[in-house]
Amino acid sequence: MQAQSYTNELLAGMQRVEESWKRVRSDVEEAAIRAGRNPDDVRLMAVTKTVEPVFINHAISLGATLIGENKVQEFLAKKPSLEGAYEAHLIGHLQTNKVRQIVGQVDMIQSVDSVKLAREIGKESEKKGVVSDILLEVNIGLDPNKFGILPDALEETACEIAEISGVRVCGLMTVPPFDADLEKTRRFFSNMYRLYIDITEKKIHNIFMHVLSMGMSGDYAQAIAEGATLVRVGTAIFGSRNYR
Ligand SMILES: *Cc1c(COP(=O)(O)O)cnc(C)c1O
């Protein structure tokens, strides 16, 4: 009986993930079309922090082939259980002492917020004979509780990081302040787009801008309207998280 009810619960959970994934997938497409954009230009990332591998694998099988994890330890623990062809990005704050463990294990590190961290990633990448794709995290809301490069310092920081071998800057990412309303959040996204275009137009050597990562469960439509090329969605796909 125990095993039976567990199985039913699991199946119901997988069913919910399936429905949510399909709904968010079509929402993202509609938001792109409404914004006059090609839906293929917006990637939907399934944020899988705190989600168990069985559900992640189900999502991957449905086409959620881009996943995002916050914590190095959690991702490395789940990785051996993940199945299918997927791309994984680290989206949470990275401490320099975890760099060694994560370089070579993910396809992109989205949360690079200092020259020091970029240097560490570059050093470790060279040691492993790889080039790490990174995004520069911008603290667009000047939020004292958030990580990220301040907008005023972005260009100078980007130029410095571009000089580091072993890393390749692919774009920008941001997490706006949680307490901002949708209208304010949309303005932050619009400011991010301007920064993204400014840096792109500077054509800085070794910077290959093509990713603007912004927008989460509550605001991905606004982010897409303002030019996001990648939205990071957790709760709307997997349900609310239980933080222990
Ligand atoms: C958790 C997280 C997300 C997803 O947030 P939801 O509101 O659950 O969609 C996106 N980006 C980052 C950096 C996160 O930590």
The ligand as a Gaussian input file, in Angstrom:
#p B3LYP/6-31G(d) Opt

LIG

0 1
 C       14.996000      30.951000      -7.852000
 C       15.509000      31.800000      -8.949000
 C       14.756000      32.014000     -10.107000
 C       13.352000      31.469000     -10.309000
 O       12.461000      32.147000      -9.465000
 P       10.900000      31.786000      -9.480000
 O       10.268000      32.976000      -8.881000
 O       10.740000      30.542000      -8.677000
 O       10.509000      31.587000     -10.897000
 C       15.336000      32.789000     -11.108000
 N       16.574000      33.318000     -10.982000
 C       17.302000      33.134000      -9.886000
 C       18.669000      33.739000      -9.811000
 C       16.792000      32.383000      -8.834000
 O       17.537000      32.225000      -7.726000

